[in-house]
Amino acid sequence: MTAISTIRNLGPAVEEALNKAGIMTAEELREIGADAAYARLLENGGKPHFIGFYVLHMALQGRPWNDCKGAEKKALRKSFDAIKAQSFNAERTELEDFLDRIGVRDTP
């Protein structure tokens, strides 16, 4: 069994957060994947942060964290928004509606 922090770009803080969410090893993290792991982080009190989400994806692919760009980043943003909404059972807010109307965000 390998420590999560042995995965490139995932340090002790991420490892601790994942451990608190019940994900104890790098093997377990790879098995459940980034989306499920991130959902567990949120369910266990983690605060949503898009960069952390895509860093986790890049790390599990063995890629540098800043390699996420263009269409791939947009697709991950949609996944992130869906996981966040599901984890918090969130209703759309007036601010989100406004940002979508003026074109600041892609409409989910």
NUVEXKE-178429 format. One line per field, with one value per atom (N, C-alpha, C, O): atom name; z, x, y; residue in three letters; residue number from 1. Coordinates in steps of 0.05 Angstrom, whole numbers, plus 5000, padded with zeros to 4 digits. Example, Ala and Ser with C-alpha at 12.3 -4.5 7.8 and 13.67 -1.06 7.14 Angstrom:
% residues 2
site: (N	CA	C	O	N	CA	C	O) $
up: (5156	5156	5156	5169	5142	5143	5157	5161) $
east: (5264	5246	5264	5285	5257	5273	5258	5268) $
north: (4886	4910	4934	4934	4955	4979	5001	5023) $
code: (ala	ala	ala	ala	ser	ser	ser	ser) $
pos: (1	1	1	1	2	2	2	2) $
//
This chain:
% residues 108
site: (N	CA	C	O	N	CA	C	O	N	CA	C	O	N	CA	C	O	N	CA	C	O	N	CA	C	O	N	CA	C	O	N	CA	C	O	N	CA	C	O	N	CA	C	O	N	CA	C	O	N	CA	C	O	N	CA	C	O	N	CA	C	O	N	CA	C	O	N	CA	C	O	N	CA	C	O	N	CA	C	O	N	CA	C	O	N	CA	C	O	N	CA	C	O	N	CA	C	O	N	CA	C	O	N	CA	C	O	N	CA	C	O	N	CA	C	O	N	CA	C	O	N	CA	C	O	N	CA	C	O	N	CA	C	O	N	CA	C	O	N	CA	C	O	N	CA	C	O	N	CA	C	O	N	CA	C	O	N	CA	C	O	N	CA	C	O	N	CA	C	O	N	CA	C	O	N	CA	C	O	N	CA	C	O	N	CA	C	O	N	CA	C	O	N	CA	C	O	N	CA	C	O	N	CA	C	O	N	CA	C	O	N	CA	C	O	N	CA	C	O	N	CA	C	O	N	CA	C	O	N	CA	C	O	N	CA	C	O	N	CA	C	O	N	CA	C	O	N	CA	C	O	N	CA	C	O	N	CA	C	O	N	CA	C	O	N	CA	C	O	N	CA	C	O	N	CA	C	O	N	CA	C	O	N	CA	C	O	N	CA	C	O	N	CA	C	O	N	CA	C	O	N	CA	C	O	N	CA	C	O	N	CA	C	O	N	CA	C	O	N	CA	C	O	N	CA	C	O	N	CA	C	O	N	CA	C	O	N	CA	C	O	N	CA	C	O	N	CA	C	O	N	CA	C	O	N	CA	C	O	N	CA	C	O	N	CA	C	O	N	CA	C	O	N	CA	C	O	N	CA	C	O	N	CA	C	O	N	CA	C	O	N	CA	C	O	N	CA	C	O	N	CA	C	O	N	CA	C	O	N	CA	C	O	N	CA	C	O	N	CA	C	O	N	CA	C	O	N	CA	C	O	N	CA	C	O	N	CA	C	O	N	CA	C	O	N	CA	C	O	N	CA	C	O	N	CA	C	O	N	CA	C	O	N	CA	C	O	N	CA	C	O	N	CA	C	O	N	CA	C	O	N	CA	C	O) $
up: (5000	5000	5000	5016	4982	4977	4987	4984	4999	5009	4986	4964	4990	4969	4961	4938	4980	4975	4957	4949	4950	4931	4902	4884	4898	4872	4866	4883	4843	4835	4839	4831	4851	4856	4879	4884	4892	4915	4940	4945	4956	4980	5005	5004	5028	5054	5060	5072	5053	5059	5044	5055	5019	5003	5014	5017	5021	5032	5058	5062	5075	5100	5095	5108	5077	5070	5059	5067	5041	5030	5051	5052	5069	5091	5109	5117	5114	5130	5116	5129	5089	5073	5069	5055	5082	5081	5058	5053	5044	5022	5033	5037	5038	5053	5036	5046	5012	4996	4968	4958	4955	4927	4910	4890	4916	4901	4903	4883	4926	4930	4914	4902	4915	4901	4871	4858	4861	4832	4825	4803	4842	4837	4836	4818	4854	4854	4834	4825	4828	4808	4821	4843	4805	4815	4821	4842	4804	4809	4835	4852	4839	4864	4888	4909	4886	4908	4916	4939	4895	4901	4914	4932	4904	4917	4946	4963	4952	4980	4997	5020	4985	4999	5006	5029	4988	4993	5014	5031	5012	5031	5059	5079	5061	5087	5096	5112	5086	5095	5079	5086	5058	5041	5027	5020	5023	5008	4979	4971	4961	4933	4921	4927	4905	4892	4866	4866	4844	4818	4813	4801	4821	4816	4830	4818	4854	4868	4854	4853	4842	4827	4803	4798	4787	4763	4769	4754	4791	4799	4805	4798	4819	4825	4799	4798	4780	4754	4741	4732	4740	4727	4741	4729	4768	4784	4778	4775	4776	4771	4743	4737	4725	4698	4695	4674	4717	4717	4701	4691	4700	4685	4704	4727	4695	4712	4716	4699	4739	4746	4727	4722	4716	4698	4668	4650	4664	4637	4628	4604	4646	4640	4626	4638	4601	4586	4566	4561	4555	4533	4538	4559	4518	4519	4542	4555	4549	4572	4597	4614	4601	4625	4626	4648	4604	4603	4610	4625	4600	4607	4636	4649	4647	4676	4693	4714	4683	4697	4699	4720	4678	4678	4698	4713	4698	4717	4746	4763	4750	4777	4786	4809	4768	4776	4782	4801	4767	4772	4799	4814	4805	4830	4854	4874	4851	4872	4877	4900	4856	4859	4872	4889	4864	4875	4904	4921	4911	4938	4957	4981	4948	4965	4960	4974	4941	4934	4930	4940	4915	4913	4894	4873	4902	4884	4871	4882	4846	4833	4848	4858	4850	4864	4844	4820	4854	4837	4824	4801	4839	4828	4805	4784	4808	4786	4761	4739	4765	4743	4729	4704	4745	4734	4718	4696	4730	4716	4690	4670	4689	4665	4644	4620	4653	4634	4621	4598	4636	4624	4611	4601	4612	4598	4612	4600	4638	4654	4657	4658	4659	4663	4640	4628	4634	4616	4630	4653	4617	4629	4631	4611	4655	4659	4643	4645) $
east: (5017	5000	5018	5036	5011	5028	5013	4989	5029	5017	5008	5020	4986	4974	4995	4996	5010	5029	5052	5069	5054	5074	5066	5082	5040	5030	5039	5035	5051	5060	5038	5015	5045	5027	5007	4991	5008	4990	5007	5021	5006	5023	5009	4987	5021	5011	4983	4967	4977	4951	4929	4907	4933	4913	4911	4889	4933	4933	4916	4900	4921	4906	4876	4859	4869	4840	4828	4805	4842	4831	4829	4810	4849	4848	4823	4810	4817	4793	4768	4748	4769	4746	4745	4728	4764	4764	4781	4779	4796	4813	4841	4853	4852	4876	4902	4924	4899	4923	4921	4899	4944	4945	4930	4916	4932	4918	4888	4874	4878	4849	4840	4819	4856	4849	4848	4829	4867	4867	4843	4831	4836	4814	4787	4771	4782	4756	4756	4734	4779	4780	4777	4768	4784	4784	4756	4752	4736	4709	4697	4688	4699	4688	4703	4692	4730	4746	4739	4737	4736	4729	4701	4698	4683	4656	4658	4644	4674	4678	4691	4684	4710	4722	4700	4699	4683	4661	4642	4633	4635	4616	4627	4612	4654	4667	4676	4695	4663	4669	4689	4694	4700	4718	4704	4680	4718	4707	4713	4735	4693	4698	4717	4716	4735	4755	4763	4774	4757	4761	4790	4795	4809	4837	4844	4858	4835	4841	4829	4841	4805	4792	4809	4814	4817	4832	4860	4872	4872	4898	4896	4914	4875	4871	4869	4881	4854	4852	4880	4888	4894	4920	4940	4955	4939	4957	4952	4971	4926	4920	4928	4930	4931	4940	4971	4982	4984	5013	5022	5045	5005	5011	5015	5005	5030	5034	5007	4989	5003	4978	4969	4946	4989	4983	4980	4980	4978	4975	4946	4940	4928	4899	4892	4894	4883	4877	4855	4847	4844	4826	4801	4788	4794	4769	4769	4749	4793	4794	4787	4772	4797	4791	4762	4749	4750	4721	4704	4685	4712	4698	4700	4681	4724	4728	4712	4702	4709	4693	4664	4651	4653	4626	4623	4603	4643	4642	4643	4629	4661	4664	4638	4629	4625	4600	4579	4563	4578	4558	4563	4544	4588	4595	4589	4578	4596	4591	4561	4552	4545	4516	4504	4487	4513	4503	4511	4495	4536	4546	4531	4527	4524	4511	4481	4467	4472	4444	4435	4414	4452	4450	4428	4423	4414	4396	4412	4431	4405	4418	4412	4389	4431	4428	4422	4427	4413	4409	4435	4435	4457	4483	4490	4499	4487	4493	4476	4487	4450	4433	4443	4444	4450	4460	4486	4488	4505	4530	4526	4540	4507	4501	4489	4496	4471	4458	4477	4474	4498	4517	4541	4559	4541	4561	4587	4608	4587	4612	4618	4641	4597	4600	4587	4568	4596	4582	4558	4559	4535	4511	4513	4519	4509	4511	4490	4489) $
north: (4976	5000	5025	5028	5043	5067	5092	5094	5110	5135	5152	5153	5166	5184	5205	5213	5215	5236	5228	5245	5202	5194	5200	5198	5206	5214	5242	5260	5247	5274	5294	5290	5317	5340	5336	5354	5314	5310	5309	5289	5329	5331	5322	5310	5327	5318	5330	5315	5354	5366	5351	5345	5345	5330	5302	5291	5290	5263	5262	5244	5282	5283	5286	5273	5304	5308	5283	5275	5269	5244	5222	5207	5221	5202	5207	5188	5232	5239	5230	5224	5230	5222	5191	5181	5177	5148	5136	5112	5152	5143	5142	5163	5119	5116	5112	5117	5102	5095	5106	5112	5107	5115	5095	5103	5070	5049	5053	5050	5059	5063	5088	5088	5109	5133	5128	5136	5113	5107	5090	5093	5071	5053	5068	5063	5087	5101	5124	5132	5135	5157	5184	5187	5204	5232	5242	5255	5236	5247	5236	5252	5210	5198	5208	5213	5210	5219	5248	5254	5265	5293	5295	5311	5279	5279	5271	5283	5252	5244	5266	5270	5280	5303	5323	5333	5330	5349	5339	5354	5314	5302	5302	5300	5303	5302	5330	5332	5351	5378	5394	5417	5382	5397	5420	5418	5442	5464	5461	5454	5466	5462	5482	5506	5473	5490	5477	5455	5491	5479	5471	5449	5487	5480	5454	5437	5451	5425	5401	5380	5406	5384	5376	5353	5396	5388	5379	5363	5389	5379	5349	5334	5341	5313	5297	5275	5306	5292	5290	5269	5312	5312	5293	5278	5294	5277	5247	5232	5240	5211	5203	5179	5222	5216	5219	5214	5226	5229	5254	5255	5274	5298	5322	5322	5342	5366	5379	5378	5392	5404	5426	5430	5440	5462	5453	5470	5428	5417	5418	5412	5424	5424	5451	5472	5449	5473	5468	5445	5489	5489	5472	5474	5456	5440	5420	5415	5409	5391	5405	5394	5429	5445	5452	5451	5459	5465	5441	5443	5417	5393	5386	5378	5390	5385	5405	5398	5430	5449	5440	5443	5429	5419	5396	5394	5378	5356	5366	5357	5386	5398	5410	5406	5426	5439	5418	5422	5396	5375	5362	5357	5355	5342	5361	5352	5386	5406	5408	5408	5411	5413	5389	5391	5365	5340	5338	5330	5345	5342	5361	5354	5384	5404	5405	5420	5388	5389	5418	5427	5432	5461	5470	5457	5490	5505	5527	5537	5533	5555	5581	5585	5598	5623	5645	5642	5668	5691	5700	5707	5698	5706	5688	5698	5662	5643	5650	5650	5654	5661	5687	5688	5707	5732	5728	5738	5713	5708	5694	5699	5675	5661	5680	5679	5698	5716	5735	5742	5744	5763	5750	5763	5723	5708	5704	5698	5707	5703	5674	5665	5658	5629	5614	5625	5590	5573	5562	5554	5562	5552	5522	5508	5511	5482	5467	5442) $
code: (met	met	met	met	thr	thr	thr	thr	ala	ala	ala	ala	ile	ile	ile	ile	ser	ser	ser	ser	thr	thr	thr	thr	ile	ile	ile	ile	arg	arg	arg	arg	asn	asn	asn	asn	leu	leu	leu	leu	gly	gly	gly	gly	pro	pro	pro	pro	ala	ala	ala	ala	val	val	val	val	glu	glu	glu	glu	glu	glu	glu	glu	ala	ala	ala	ala	leu	leu	leu	leu	asn	asn	asn	asn	lys	lys	lys	lys	ala	ala	ala	ala	gly	gly	gly	gly	ile	ile	ile	ile	met	met	met	met	thr	thr	thr	thr	ala	ala	ala	ala	glu	glu	glu	glu	glu	glu	glu	glu	leu	leu	leu	leu	arg	arg	arg	arg	glu	glu	glu	glu	ile	ile	ile	ile	gly	gly	gly	gly	ala	ala	ala	ala	asp	asp	asp	asp	ala	ala	ala	ala	ala	ala	ala	ala	tyr	tyr	tyr	tyr	ala	ala	ala	ala	arg	arg	arg	arg	leu	leu	leu	leu	leu	leu	leu	leu	glu	glu	glu	glu	asn	asn	asn	asn	gly	gly	gly	gly	gly	gly	gly	gly	lys	lys	lys	lys	pro	pro	pro	pro	his	his	his	his	phe	phe	phe	phe	ile	ile	ile	ile	gly	gly	gly	gly	phe	phe	phe	phe	tyr	tyr	tyr	tyr	val	val	val	val	leu	leu	leu	leu	his	his	his	his	met	met	met	met	ala	ala	ala	ala	leu	leu	leu	leu	gln	gln	gln	gln	gly	gly	gly	gly	arg	arg	arg	arg	pro	pro	pro	pro	trp	trp	trp	trp	asn	asn	asn	asn	asp	asp	asp	asp	cys	cys	cys	cys	lys	lys	lys	lys	gly	gly	gly	gly	ala	ala	ala	ala	glu	glu	glu	glu	lys	lys	lys	lys	lys	lys	lys	lys	ala	ala	ala	ala	leu	leu	leu	leu	arg	arg	arg	arg	lys	lys	lys	lys	ser	ser	ser	ser	phe	phe	phe	phe	asp	asp	asp	asp	ala	ala	ala	ala	ile	ile	ile	ile	lys	lys	lys	lys	ala	ala	ala	ala	gln	gln	gln	gln	ser	ser	ser	ser	phe	phe	phe	phe	asn	asn	asn	asn	ala	ala	ala	ala	glu	glu	glu	glu	arg	arg	arg	arg	thr	thr	thr	thr	glu	glu	glu	glu	leu	leu	leu	leu	glu	glu	glu	glu	asp	asp	asp	asp	phe	phe	phe	phe	leu	leu	leu	leu	asp	asp	asp	asp	arg	arg	arg	arg	ile	ile	ile	ile	gly	gly	gly	gly	val	val	val	val	arg	arg	arg	arg	asp	asp	asp	asp	thr	thr	thr	thr	pro	pro	pro	pro) $
pos: (1	1	1	1	2	2	2	2	3	3	3	3	4	4	4	4	5	5	5	5	6	6	6	6	7	7	7	7	8	8	8	8	9	9	9	9	10	10	10	10	11	11	11	11	12	12	12	12	13	13	13	13	14	14	14	14	15	15	15	15	16	16	16	16	17	17	17	17	18	18	18	18	19	19	19	19	20	20	20	20	21	21	21	21	22	22	22	22	23	23	23	23	24	24	24	24	25	25	25	25	26	26	26	26	27	27	27	27	28	28	28	28	29	29	29	29	30	30	30	30	31	31	31	31	32	32	32	32	33	33	33	33	34	34	34	34	35	35	35	35	36	36	36	36	37	37	37	37	38	38	38	38	39	39	39	39	40	40	40	40	41	41	41	41	42	42	42	42	43	43	43	43	44	44	44	44	45	45	45	45	46	46	46	46	47	47	47	47	48	48	48	48	49	49	49	49	50	50	50	50	51	51	51	51	52	52	52	52	53	53	53	53	54	54	54	54	55	55	55	55	56	56	56	56	57	57	57	57	58	58	58	58	59	59	59	59	60	60	60	60	61	61	61	61	62	62	62	62	63	63	63	63	64	64	64	64	65	65	65	65	66	66	66	66	67	67	67	67	68	68	68	68	69	69	69	69	70	70	70	70	71	71	71	71	72	72	72	72	73	73	73	73	74	74	74	74	75	75	75	75	76	76	76	76	77	77	77	77	78	78	78	78	79	79	79	79	80	80	80	80	81	81	81	81	82	82	82	82	83	83	83	83	84	84	84	84	85	85	85	85	86	86	86	86	87	87	87	87	88	88	88	88	89	89	89	89	90	90	90	90	91	91	91	91	92	92	92	92	93	93	93	93	94	94	94	94	95	95	95	95	96	96	96	96	97	97	97	97	98	98	98	98	99	99	99	99	100	100	100	100	101	101	101	101	102	102	102	102	103	103	103	103	104	104	104	104	105	105	105	105	106	106	106	106	107	107	107	107	108	108	108	108) $
//
